[in-house]
Amino acid sequence: MTSSDTDWPSLPLDDWEPTKATLHRCVQVVGKVRMALVPFRNHWWHVPLYVGTRGLTTGPMPYGGQRLEITFDFVEHALVVTTSTGERLGFSLSDGLTVAEFYRRLFSTLSGVGVAVRINPAAFELGDSAALDADTQHASYDPGAVVRFWALLRQVDAVLQAFSGRFLGKSSPVHLFWHSLDLAHTRFSGRPAPVRDDADPVTAAAYSHEVCSFGFWAGDARHRGPTIYSYTAPEPDGLTERPLRPHQAWWDHQESGSQALLRYEDARATGDPAGVILDFLQSAYEAGADAAGWDRAGLDERHPERAT
C-alpha cells in the first residue's frame, strides 16, 4: 500500500453516500449544540467544528463556569463528551444507529454531565430531510469510509493551515461548516460588500464584506467525489477569464456564482497532492484578488524562505 493510499486515500461518493448522509446529520446536531452555547462571532464563526487529533471536535465550549467539548472520535468510533471537571461520557457510533437515536443519546449524555441545552431540531439546508430528532431513515455507518474521510480532512486541513499563513489581512480559522459539511478558510479584502437585497440573515452576516473563500467538500449530486473549491464574492468582472493551476482545474458556472474547482483525485494522481492543492488555492486567490482589485501588496505575506 502506497503513502497515497493511506495518507491520501480514494473516497468516491458512491462508496459511502449513505454513511456520509447519516454523518452529516449527526454533525449538524452537534454543531447546533455549539451554536447554542458559544457567543456569536462575526460571519457565523462561532458555529463550525474543527479537525482534531481524533476526529471532529467542537473545541472547548462555555457552560456556566466550566467548559465542555464534544468530539466525533474516529479512532474509537464514538461520540465523546468531556468536561473541565474531569467527566468523560459517550457512546459508540455504529451501523444501524439512526440520527434520531444519536440525537437522543447525545442529549442524554449531556444531561449526564449536568448540561442542559435546547436546539432547533430541523435539519439545515438538507432539502426535505426529516427533523433530526425524528430521522429514522438515515442509519448508516461504515467505519472504514469514515476513517478515509477523516484522513482527507486532516490532510486538507494541513494544506489550508499552511495557505492561511500566506495572508496578513483578516482571515477565518480553518473550520468545518456543518450546514454543507465543508472544510473552509476565508480571506477578506477589508472592504465592505454591497448589501444583497435577496440575502437571508445567515447569508447577509456571512458576506457582509468582500471575500475570497477556499475549501473542500466530499462530493454532492453534481460532483461525485471530493473536490477543492474557491470563490470570490462579490464576483468581480473577468474572474473566470483568469488562469488556474494545475491545468486540470476549471471554472464552474452556477446561477449563484462561479467557483474554481479541482477534483481531489486529479491532485492525488500527481504524487504530490499537498503541493498541487496549495498551488491551486494560490492561483484561485490570485485570480479573485486581482480581478477584484485587492491591495495584495499590503495583504500578502512574504515568508523569508520565499523572499527574493
VENDA-V692477 format. One record per residue. RES is the residue in three letters. OMEGA is omega in degrees with one decimal (NA if undefined). NEAR is the number of other C-alpha atoms within 10 Angstrom. Layout:
res->[RES RES]
omega->[OMEGA OMEGA]
near->[NEAR NEAR]
This chain:
res->[MET THR SER SER ASP THR ASP TRP PRO SER LEU PRO LEU ASP ASP TRP GLU PRO THR LYS ALA THR LEU HIS ARG CYS VAL GLN VAL VAL GLY LYS VAL ARG MET ALA LEU VAL PRO PHE ARG ASN HIS TRP TRP HIS VAL PRO LEU TYR VAL GLY THR ARG GLY LEU THR THR GLY PRO MET PRO TYR GLY GLY GLN ARG LEU GLU ILE THR PHE ASP PHE VAL GLU HIS ALA LEU VAL VAL THR THR SER THR GLY GLU ARG LEU GLY PHE SER LEU SER ASP GLY LEU THR VAL ALA GLU PHE TYR ARG ARG LEU PHE SER THR LEU SER GLY VAL GLY VAL ALA VAL ARG ILE ASN PRO ALA ALA PHE GLU LEU GLY ASP SER ALA ALA LEU ASP ALA ASP THR GLN HIS ALA SER TYR ASP PRO GLY ALA VAL VAL ARG PHE TRP ALA LEU LEU ARG GLN VAL ASP ALA VAL LEU GLN ALA PHE SER GLY ARG PHE LEU GLY LYS SER SER PRO VAL HIS LEU PHE TRP HIS SER LEU ASP LEU ALA HIS THR ARG PHE SER GLY ARG PRO ALA PRO VAL ARG ASP ASP ALA ASP PRO VAL THR ALA ALA ALA TYR SER HIS GLU VAL CYS SER PHE GLY PHE TRP ALA GLY ASP ALA ARG HIS ARG GLY PRO THR ILE TYR SER TYR THR ALA PRO GLU PRO ASP GLY LEU THR GLU ARG PRO LEU ARG PRO HIS GLN ALA TRP TRP ASP HIS GLN GLU SER GLY SER GLN ALA LEU LEU ARG TYR GLU ASP ALA ARG ALA THR GLY ASP PRO ALA GLY VAL ILE LEU ASP PHE LEU GLN SER ALA TYR GLU ALA GLY ALA ASP ALA ALA GLY TRP ASP ARG ALA GLY LEU ASP GLU ARG HIS PRO GLU ARG ALA THR]
omega->[-176.8 176.7 179.4 179.6 -175.5 -176.5 179.7 -173.5 173.0 -179.5 174.8 -177.4 -179.3 -177.9 -173.9 -175.0 177.4 177.6 178.8 -179.5 179.2 -179.0 179.5 -179.0 177.0 176.4 176.6 178.9 -179.0 178.4 177.9 174.9 177.6 -179.9 -179.0 -172.5 -172.1 179.8 -178.3 170.8 -178.2 177.7 177.6 -178.9 177.4 -173.0 -172.8 168.7 -175.2 174.8 -178.5 -176.8 -178.4 -179.0 177.2 -176.3 172.6 -165.4 -179.7 178.1 -179.6 170.9 -173.1 177.1 -176.2 175.1 171.2 -179.6 176.8 -175.4 163.9 -177.7 -178.0 170.5 179.7 -176.9 -178.1 170.4 -171.5 174.2 176.6 -179.2 179.2 175.4 174.2 -179.6 178.6 179.4 178.2 179.4 -176.1 170.4 -174.1 177.7 -177.6 177.6 -179.5 175.7 179.3 179.3 173.7 178.7 -178.0 -178.0 178.2 -177.0 172.7 177.9 177.2 176.9 -179.5 176.2 173.5 -178.8 176.5 -178.2 178.6 177.7 171.4 -174.4 -179.8 173.2 -174.0 175.6 176.8 175.5 -176.1 -178.6 177.0 173.7 -173.7 -178.8 180.0 -174.7 176.2 -179.4 -175.9 -175.0 -177.1 175.9 176.6 -175.3 179.8 178.9 179.2 177.7 178.3 177.2 179.1 177.3 177.3 178.8 179.2 -176.6 -178.2 175.4 -179.7 178.2 179.2 176.4 178.3 179.7 -177.8 -180.0 179.9 -171.9 -178.2 -176.4 176.2 177.4 -178.3 164.5 167.4 -172.5 -178.1 176.7 -172.2 178.2 -179.6 179.0 178.6 176.2 -168.4 173.2 -173.6 174.5 -176.8 178.1 -173.3 -179.8 175.3 177.3 175.4 178.8 179.3 -174.5 -175.7 -174.2 171.4 -176.5 179.3 -179.1 -179.3 179.3 -177.4 -173.1 178.3 -178.8 179.4 -176.4 158.4 -176.8 -174.1 178.6 -173.1 169.0 -168.7 179.0 -179.9 -175.5 -178.3 -176.1 -166.4 176.4 -179.1 -174.1 173.6 -175.2 169.0 172.3 177.0 -178.9 -7.3 -177.5 -178.7 176.0 175.6 -176.4 -171.6 174.0 -177.1 -173.8 174.4 173.5 -4.4 -175.5 179.5 -179.7 -178.9 174.4 179.3 -175.0 177.4 179.2 -178.7 -179.8 -177.5 176.6 167.7 -175.7 173.7 176.8 177.4 -178.6 176.5 176.7 -178.9 -176.4 -177.5 -174.5 176.5 -175.2 -179.4 -179.8 -179.0 179.1 179.1 179.2 175.6 179.9 180.0 -179.5 178.6 176.2 -179.9 179.3 -176.9 -176.5 -179.8 179.1 -178.2 177.4 176.6 176.9 -175.7 178.3 179.4 -174.0 -175.0 176.7 174.1 179.1 -179.2 -176.7 179.5 -177.6 178.6 NA]
near->[5 8 9 15 11 12 13 26 20 19 20 17 19 11 13 17 18 16 19 22 17 20 22 19 27 24 24 24 27 25 23 22 21 25 19 17 18 16 13 12 10 10 16 15 18 18 25 27 25 19 23 17 12 15 23 22 25 25 16 16 21 15 15 8 6 11 14 22 17 26 24 25 20 21 13 13 18 16 24 20 21 18 20 14 10 8 12 16 15 20 14 15 21 14 14 13 16 24 28 23 18 22 20 14 16 23 18 15 19 19 12 15 17 12 14 11 14 10 14 13 16 16 21 18 10 13 7 8 15 17 16 24 18 16 19 15 13 24 20 21 22 17 17 11 20 20 16 19 21 21 18 23 24 20 16 25 23 15 19 25 14 11 17 18 13 14 16 15 16 12 18 16 15 23 21 28 19 22 18 15 21 21 24 23 22 20 23 23 20 15 11 12 15 11 11 12 7 8 12 10 8 10 13 16 14 16 19 18 19 22 27 23 22 26 22 25 20 23 22 14 7 6 13 15 19 21 20 25 26 25 24 26 18 18 19 15 10 12 21 20 10 14 16 23 18 15 10 12 20 17 20 13 11 8 5 7 12 17 22 27 23 26 20 27 17 17 22 18 11 12 13 12 20 18 13 20 25 17 16 25 26 18 20 30 22 18 23 28 22 16 18 21 10 17 13 15 8 10 17 13 16 14 10 7 6 7 7 6]
